[in-house]
Amino acid sequence: MSDVMRTTAPDGIKSEYGAAAQGRFQRLWTANAPGYLFLLPWLIGFFGLTLGPAVISLYLSFTDFDMIRSAEWVGAANYVRIATADPKFAAAMRVTLTYVVLSVPFKLTFALLVAMALNKGVRGLPLYRAIFYLPSLLGGSVAIAVLWRQLFAGDGLVNAALAHLGIQGPSWISHPSYSLYTLVALSVWQFGSPMIIFLAGLRQIPTDMYEAASLDGASKFRQFYKITLPLLTPVIFFNAVVQTIDAFKAFTPAFIISGGTGGPINSTLFYTLYLYQEAFGNFRMGYASALAWILVLIIAIFTAFSFLTSRYWVHYDD
């Protein structure tokens, strides 16, 4: 009898625990089912359009795949070729880094200056805010890129304006020494988004700090250096990270202005444009996937470095 009890008691306990767990799961599901149903479209999009393709791309980066034949596993050959035998990769990285280093500081500086001007109590502030924000909405479109190409063409509006001043302007978009700077100018023109964020940050700085500094004889420049910049560093940090990531991902302006070639002489060969050429021009999907994951790694390293160094220059309320 005791042997029977020893052998059957654990099964009874297990069945009780199983029933309790099942009942707990049913109660949780009944309480949370509506929330999961509302989340279902996002979950489908995340797993079907974001996480799933990312995992497939990671696998394809270790294969030779041209969308016609089956993917052939090649190991790290794509990454080795990128690091050792691809001069266009080095050219694309050089162009992209130059674009990031030039466009982001100029855009943020211009956005901050405009935000400070609007923070002086300008009448019709909502209208100005909307007008200045508009380029950020339109700047990444194909139409604006086509317009920019017409402005900086050899017979474009920019050279026509320079001709009235007696200056013979070059063909900006077809000269390797100037073509990249036209794209930098287009990026700076899209200053509206960081400007709005800067303006919100400036509105949070107490005015009595400026009044006290003025009574102490501090100049406007000293007030900006000692009050505005330190209190605005969290906003500067946010804008710098976001705008740098966007600069690394820039594609449409370079594609339209160069006609998809990255010319002249690879002067506008952005990293994303080179990735596009490899994927949809040469049908090297495996190689393009490896390029994409290297870009992800570069952005991740930059972001991690930004957060690690932010403790030394970003000042929060505490």
TADA-V808688 format. One record per backbone hydrogen bond with DSSP energy under -1.0 kcal/mol. CO is the residue of the C=O (numbers start at 0). NH is the residue of the N-H. If there is no record, write none. Layout:
CO & NH
CO & NH
This chain:
0 & 4
1 & 5
2 & 6
3 & 7
4 & 8
7 & 11
8 & 12
9 & 13
10 & 14
11 & 15
12 & 16
13 & 17
14 & 18
15 & 19
16 & 20
17 & 21
18 & 22
19 & 23
20 & 24
21 & 25
22 & 26
23 & 27
24 & 28
25 & 29
26 & 30
27 & 31
28 & 32
31 & 35
32 & 36
33 & 37
34 & 38
38 & 42
39 & 43
40 & 44
41 & 45
42 & 46
43 & 47
44 & 48
45 & 49
45 & 50
46 & 51
49 & 53
50 & 54
51 & 55
52 & 56
53 & 57
54 & 58
55 & 59
56 & 60
58 & 61
59 & 62
61 & 73
61 & 74
63 & 71
64 & 284
64 & 285
71 & 63
73 & 76
75 & 79
76 & 80
77 & 81
78 & 82
79 & 83
80 & 84
85 & 89
86 & 90
87 & 91
88 & 92
89 & 93
90 & 94
91 & 95
92 & 96
93 & 97
94 & 98
95 & 99
96 & 100
97 & 101
98 & 102
99 & 103
101 & 105
102 & 106
103 & 107
104 & 108
105 & 109
106 & 110
107 & 111
108 & 112
109 & 113
110 & 114
111 & 115
112 & 116
113 & 117
114 & 118
116 & 119
123 & 127
124 & 128
125 & 129
126 & 130
127 & 131
128 & 132
129 & 133
133 & 137
134 & 138
137 & 140
140 & 144
141 & 145
142 & 146
143 & 147
144 & 148
145 & 149
146 & 150
147 & 151
150 & 157
151 & 172
152 & 155
155 & 159
156 & 160
157 & 161
158 & 162
159 & 163
161 & 166
162 & 165
169 & 171
174 & 177
174 & 178
177 & 181
178 & 182
179 & 183
180 & 184
181 & 185
182 & 186
183 & 187
184 & 188
190 & 194
191 & 195
192 & 196
193 & 197
194 & 198
195 & 199
196 & 200
197 & 201
198 & 202
201 & 204
206 & 210
207 & 211
208 & 212
209 & 213
210 & 214
211 & 215
212 & 217
213 & 216
218 & 222
219 & 223
220 & 224
221 & 225
222 & 226
222 & 227
223 & 228
226 & 230
227 & 231
231 & 235
232 & 236
233 & 237
234 & 238
235 & 239
236 & 240
237 & 241
238 & 242
239 & 243
240 & 244
241 & 245
242 & 246
243 & 247
244 & 248
246 & 249
250 & 254
251 & 255
252 & 256
253 & 257
254 & 259
257 & 260
261 & 267
263 & 266
265 & 268
267 & 269
269 & 273
270 & 274
271 & 275
272 & 276
273 & 277
274 & 278
275 & 279
276 & 280
276 & 281
277 & 283
283 & 287
284 & 288
285 & 289
286 & 290
287 & 291
288 & 292
289 & 293
290 & 294
291 & 295
292 & 296
293 & 297
294 & 298
295 & 299
296 & 300
297 & 301
298 & 302
299 & 303
300 & 304
301 & 305
302 & 306
303 & 307
304 & 308
305 & 309
308 & 311
309 & 312
309 & 313
